[in-house]
Amino acid sequence: MSNNSAFNFSPPGPQRPIISPPPTTTASTLPNTATLASIGPRIPTVGSRARDLHYSIRDFLSTHPLLELGGQEHFSVERRRHQDVFGLHALPKDKIHPIDDVEFTAIRGPHGTIPVRVLYPTSGKDNRNKGKAGALIYFHGGGYTVGSVDEFENGLRLVAEESGCQVYVVEYRLAPEFKYPVQLDEYSAVIDWVQGEGGKTRGVHPEKVVGGGDSAGGNMTAAIYISPQNRYVSPGMQSVEDLRGQPPAAVFTSGYDPLRDVGCEYASKLSQAGVPTRWRHYDNLTHGWLQMTAWSEVAEQAVKDVSHEVKRLVFAAIDTHTLKGPQGQLPVDRLNVRDFTLANSQRGQSGDRPTTRAARTTRVTTPFKINTFSKPRNRLVD
C-alpha cells in the first residue's frame, strides 16, 4: 500500500452526476477545508524511496517468498497462498487486534448476495447508542483477482478501534469470473445500504459514512466518484481541471510500491485543482502494509495514521493542517492512499427518498484511499 486518498463529497448539481458534488458543501464536513489545499509545500509528482525496506517488512517478505500477485500461478493458487498467510485464522492470537464485536451479514446486490462483515469498535459504543456512529465502507485490494475479507480484517480492526468508526468490509466478486463494472455496482449498493436502513439500524449517522480501499479497492473508491460523462476517459488523458469540485482527499504513498509515483501524481493533481488534499509518504514501506501489522510495528503505525485520518473525516476532530510521519512534518493538503480507500457519505432527502449522495470522501488509489460521502447520491439512470 503506497498511497491513500480521502474525499469529501458534496451534493451534486442539477445534472446529477454520480458523485461529483460542488465544492461548497465540503466545508460543512471538514473544518477549514477552503484553505486546506494551499497549506504546506506543493505535493510532488514523484515519491522518494529509502535505501532499503524497513527491516521488519524485509524479513516478512523473505520468509514468505511465494506471495505474489499476477505471477505464473493460477488465480486459485495465489488466492490460497494469500489466505494461508494473511487470513485471520492463520495469525497468532496475540497478534490479532481486539474489537468489541464482529457481525456477519449480507445484502441483496445487483449481481446476487453481497457478504459484508461489520467490525464494531469498543471506542464507538456511545455514538452507536445515540445514532451518531461513523462508518467506513472498505473494499480490499488484490488486483481485483485475489484477496478476501479474512485477509484484511486484522488491520481493519485496528482502524475501527483507533477511529471509533464501524467498518463495513465487503466480500465483493473477483475477476476474472466477474468483470467490470460488477465490482463498482456492488460498491454502489453497499453505500446505499449503509447510508440507508442498514446503517440506521446499527446506529450509523448517514452523514458520517466514508468509503475506502487498498490497491484495487482504492481504485474503486476513486472510480465511483467519476461522473458518467468522464467514466470512460483514461485518468492519464484528463487535465487538472477535470478534478475540480471533488471532495477533500487523503493520500498515502510508499517508497517501495509500484504505484508510488501514480499516487503522488494523483495527489498533486488533486491539490493543483484546488481540492483539499492531505498526503503522507512512507519511503521505507511497500505495497500492502495494511495486512502486515502482525509482523511490523511500522506498518501498524501507518495503519494508525490512516485511522486518525478516518476519524478526522468522519468527526472533523483532527487538525487538518499537518500530519507528522516517520520523516517529520509532511504536507497534508490531501491524503490519498491507493491501497486503502475511505469514503464518507450522507443522504439528502426529498420526502422519504434519498435524492443525492454527497460526502466527504477519502480515497486510496495506489496503496490506500479514503472517500467520504456526506450526502447520498442519486442513482444513475441511463
C-alpha positions in Angstrom: 0.0 0.0 0.0 1.7 3.1 -1.0 -0.9 5.7 -1.5 -4.2 6.8 0.1 -6.7 9.4 -0.7 -9.7 10.9 1.0 -12.6 12.8 -0.5 -15.5 14.7 0.8 -18.5 14.5 -1.5 -21.0 17.4 -1.6 -24.4 17.3 -3.1 -24.4 17.1 -6.9 -25.7 19.9 -9.1 -28.8 20.0 -11.3 -27.4 17.4 -13.8 -27.0 14.9 -11.0 -23.5 13.4 -11.6 -22.8 10.2 -9.8 -20.6 11.7 -7.1 -19.2 15.0 -8.5 -20.6 17.5 -6.0 -19.9 21.2 -5.8 -17.0 22.1 -3.5 -19.1 24.4 -1.3 -20.6 21.7 0.9 -17.2 20.2 1.8 -16.6 22.9 4.3 -19.5 21.7 6.3 -18.0 18.3 6.9 -14.3 19.3 7.3 -13.0 22.4 9.2 -11.0 24.9 7.2 -11.3 22.9 4.0 -11.4 26.1 2.0 -7.8 26.8 2.7 -6.5 23.3 3.1 -5.3 22.8 -0.4 -3.0 25.8 -0.1 -1.3 24.7 3.1 2.3 23.4 3.1 4.6 22.8 0.2 3.4 21.6 -3.2 2.8 17.9 -3.4 5.5 16.3 -5.6 4.7 14.1 -8.6 7.4 11.6 -7.8 7.9 9.9 -4.4 11.1 9.2 -2.6 12.5 5.8 -1.6 14.7 4.8 1.3 17.9 2.9 0.6 16.2 -0.2 1.9 12.8 -1.5 3.1 12.2 -1.3 6.8 13.8 -4.4 8.3 10.5 -5.8 9.6 9.0 -5.7 6.1 12.1 -7.1 4.5 12.1 -10.0 7.0 8.5 -10.7 6.4 8.9 -10.9 2.6 12.0 -13.1 2.8 10.1 -15.6 4.9 7.1 -15.6 2.5 8.7 -15.9 -0.9 5.7 -17.5 -2.5 3.4 -14.4 -2.0 2.8 -12.8 -5.4 0.1 -11.2 -7.4 -0.3 -11.7 -11.2 2.5 -14.3 -11.3 2.8 -17.6 -13.2 0.5 -19.4 -10.9 -3.3 -19.8 -11.4 -5.5 -17.4 -9.5 -6.8 -20.2 -7.3 -3.2 -20.9 -6.1 -2.5 -17.2 -5.4 -5.7 -16.9 -3.5 -4.9 -19.8 -1.3 -1.4 -18.6 -0.5 -2.6 -15.2 0.5 -5.3 -16.7 2.7 -2.8 -19.0 4.3 -0.6 -16.1 5.3 -2.9 -13.1 5.9 -6.1 -14.9 6.9 -7.2 -14.0 10.5 -7.3 -17.7 11.3 -3.6 -18.0 10.4 -2.4 -15.3 12.7 -1.0 -15.8 16.2 -3.7 -14.9 18.7 -1.5 -12.3 20.4 -1.2 -10.5 17.1 -4.9 -10.2 16.5 -6.2 -6.7 17.3 -9.1 -6.7 19.8 -12.5 -5.5 18.8 -15.9 -5.2 20.6 -17.9 -7.3 18.2 -18.0 -8.7 14.7 -21.2 -9.2 12.7 -21.5 -11.4 9.6 -24.3 -10.3 7.4 -25.2 -9.9 3.7 -27.3 -7.7 1.4 -29.0 -8.2 -1.8 -27.0 -6.7 -4.7 -27.4 -6.2 -8.4 -25.5 -9.4 -9.1 -26.5 -11.5 -6.2 -25.9 -11.6 -2.4 -23.0 -9.5 -1.1 -21.4 -10.7 2.1 -20.5 -7.9 4.5 -18.5 -8.1 7.7 -19.2 -5.4 10.3 -16.5 -4.5 12.8 -17.9 -2.7 15.9 -15.3 -0.9 18.0 -15.5 -0.5 21.7 -14.5 3.1 21.3 -17.6 3.7 19.2 -20.3 2.3 21.6 -21.6 5.6 22.8 -22.0 7.1 19.3 -23.7 3.9 18.2 -26.2 4.0 21.0 -27.0 7.7 20.1 -27.4 7.1 16.4 -24.3 9.1 15.7 -21.8 6.4 14.8 -19.4 6.9 11.9 -18.9 4.1 9.3 -16.1 3.1 6.9 -17.1 1.1 3.9 -14.0 -0.9 2.9 -13.1 -2.6 -0.4 -10.0 -4.7 -0.1 -7.0 -4.9 -2.5 -5.7 -7.8 -4.6 -5.6 -6.6 -8.2 -9.3 -7.5 -8.5 -8.3 -11.2 -8.6 -7.3 -12.2 -5.1 -8.0 -11.2 -1.6 -10.8 -11.7 0.9 -12.3 -10.1 4.0 -10.5 -12.6 6.2 -7.1 -11.3 5.0 -7.8 -7.7 5.8 -9.9 -8.0 9.0 -6.9 -7.7 11.4 -5.7 -4.3 10.1 -9.2 -3.0 9.8 -10.0 -4.0 13.4 -7.2 -1.5 14.3 -8.7 1.1 12.0 -12.1 0.6 13.7 -10.8 1.0 17.3 -8.5 3.8 16.6 -11.0 5.8 14.6 -14.1 4.9 16.7 -16.0 4.1 13.4 -17.7 0.9 12.4 -16.0 -0.8 9.5 -18.1 -2.5 6.8 -15.7 -4.9 5.0 -17.2 -6.1 1.7 -16.6 -9.5 0.1 -17.1 -8.3 -3.5 -17.0 -10.5 -6.5 -13.5 -11.1 -8.0 -12.2 -11.1 -11.6 -11.8 -12.9 -13.9 -15.0 -14.7 -13.0 -16.8 -11.4 -12.7 -15.8 -8.5 -14.9 -16.1 -4.7 -14.5 -18.3 -3.0 -13.6 -19.7 -5.7 -11.3 -17.4 -4.5 -8.5 -18.5 -0.9 -8.8 -22.1 -1.9 -8.9 -21.6 -3.7 -5.6 -19.8 -0.8 -4.1 -22.7 1.5 -5.0 -25.2 -1.0 -3.5 -23.3 -1.2 -0.2 -23.0 2.6 0.0 -26.8 3.0 -0.4 -27.4 0.3 2.2 -25.1 1.8 4.8 -26.5 5.3 4.3 -30.0 3.8 4.5 -31.7 1.3 6.6 -28.7 -1.0 7.1 -26.7 1.8 8.8 -29.6 3.3 10.6 -30.4 0.0 12.4 -26.8 -0.1 13.5 -26.7 3.4 14.9 -24.8 5.0 11.9 -25.5 8.6 11.1 -26.0 8.9 7.3 -23.7 12.0 7.1 -20.8 10.1 8.7 -20.2 7.3 6.2 -16.8 7.1 4.5 -15.6 4.7 1.8 -12.1 3.4 1.4 -10.0 0.6 -0.1 -6.5 -0.6 -0.8 -5.0 -1.2 -4.2 -7.9 -2.3 -6.3 -10.3 -1.2 -3.6 -8.6 2.2 -3.6 -9.0 2.3 -7.4 -12.7 1.5 -7.0 -13.2 4.3 -4.4 -11.7 6.7 -6.9 -13.7 5.4 -9.8 -17.0 5.5 -8.0 -16.6 9.3 -7.8 -16.2 9.8 -11.5 -19.2 11.4 -13.2 -20.9 9.5 -16.0 -19.5 11.7 -18.8 -15.9 11.0 -17.7 -16.2 7.3 -16.8 -14.5 6.0 -19.9 -11.8 8.7 -20.1 -8.4 7.4 -19.1 -7.0 9.3 -16.0 -3.8 9.9 -17.9 -5.8 11.8 -20.5 -7.6 14.0 -18.0 -6.5 17.6 -17.3 -6.1 19.1 -13.8 -9.4 20.9 -14.4 -11.2 17.5 -14.6 -10.5 17.1 -10.8 -12.1 20.3 -9.7 -15.1 20.1 -7.4 -14.1 16.8 -5.8 -14.3 16.4 -2.1 -11.3 16.7 0.3 -8.9 13.8 -0.1 -6.2 12.0 1.9 -3.4 10.1 0.2 -0.7 7.8 1.5 2.1 6.6 -0.7 5.0 4.2 -0.1 8.6 4.2 -1.4 8.6 0.5 -2.4 5.3 0.4 -4.2 4.9 0.1 -8.0 2.0 2.5 -7.7 4.1 5.1 -5.7 4.5 7.8 -8.4 1.0 7.3 -9.7 -0.3 8.0 -6.3 1.9 11.1 -5.8 0.9 12.5 -9.1 -2.7 11.9 -8.4 -2.5 13.7 -5.1 -0.5 16.5 -6.7 -3.2 17.0 -9.4 -5.9 17.0 -6.9 -4.2 19.7 -4.9 -3.5 21.7 -8.1 -7.1 21.5 -9.0 -8.0 23.2 -5.7 -9.2 20.0 -3.9 -8.3 20.0 -0.2 -5.7 17.2 -0.2 -3.7 15.5 2.6 -0.7 13.4 1.6 1.7 11.3 3.6 4.6 9.3 2.3 6.4 6.3 3.9 9.7 5.9 2.0 10.6 2.5 3.6 7.3 0.6 3.2 5.9 -1.5 0.4 2.6 -2.2 -1.2 0.0 -3.9 1.1 1.1 -2.7 4.5 -2.4 -2.8 5.9 -2.1 -6.6 6.0 1.3 -6.6 7.7 0.5 -5.2 11.2 1.1 -8.6 12.7 4.8 -8.5 11.5 5.7 -4.9 11.5 5.3 -2.1 14.1 6.0 0.4 11.4 3.1 -0.9 9.3 0.9 -0.8 12.4 1.8 2.8 13.0 1.0 3.6 9.4 -2.5 2.0 9.8 -3.0 4.1 12.9 -2.2 7.2 10.8 -4.9 6.1 8.4 -7.3 5.6 11.3 -6.7 9.1 12.5 -7.5 10.4 9.1 -10.7 8.4 9.0 -11.6 9.9 12.3 -10.9 13.4 11.1 -13.0 12.9 8.0 -15.9 11.4 9.9 -15.9 13.6 13.0 -13.8 16.6 11.9 -11.9 16.1 15.1 -8.3 16.1 14.0 -6.2 19.1 12.9 -6.3 19.4 9.2 -3.0 21.2 8.7 -0.2 18.8 9.2 0.5 15.2 9.8 3.6 14.0 11.5 5.1 10.9 9.9 8.3 9.0 10.4 10.1 11.5 8.3 8.8 14.5 10.3 6.2 17.1 9.3 4.8 16.5 5.8 2.4 18.5 3.7 -1.2 17.3 4.2 -3.1 19.2 1.6 -4.6 15.9 0.6 -4.3 12.4 1.9 -4.7 9.9 -0.9 -3.9 6.3 -0.4 -4.2 3.7 -3.2 -4.2 0.7 -1.0 -6.8 1.9 1.3 -9.8 4.0 0.5 -12.3 5.5 2.8 -15.5 7.4 1.8 -17.9 9.4 3.9 -21.5 9.6 2.6 -24.6 11.4 3.8 -28.0 11.1 2.2 -30.0 14.1 1.2 -33.8 13.6 1.2 -36.7 14.6 -0.8 -39.8 13.3 1.1 -38.9 9.8 2.2 -36.4 9.1 -0.6 -32.7 9.8 -0.8 -32.0 12.3 -3.6 -28.3 12.8 -3.7 -25.1 11.3 -2.4 -22.8 14.0 -1.2 -20.0 13.2 1.0 -16.6 13.7 2.4 -14.6 11.1 0.6 -11.2 9.8 1.3 -9.8 7.6 -1.4 -6.9 5.3 -1.7 -5.8 4.8 -5.3 -2.4 3.4 -5.1 -2.0 1.7 -1.8 -4.6 3.3 0.3 -7.6 5.6 -0.3 -10.4 7.1 1.7 -13.6 8.6 0.4 -16.3 10.3 2.4 -19.9 10.7 1.2 -21.6 13.4 3.2 -25.0 13.0 1.3 -26.5 10.1 -0.6 -26.3 10.2 -4.4 -28.9 9.7 -6.9 -28.9 6.5 -8.9 -27.5 6.9 -12.3 -30.2 6.4 -14.9 -29.1 5.6 -18.4 
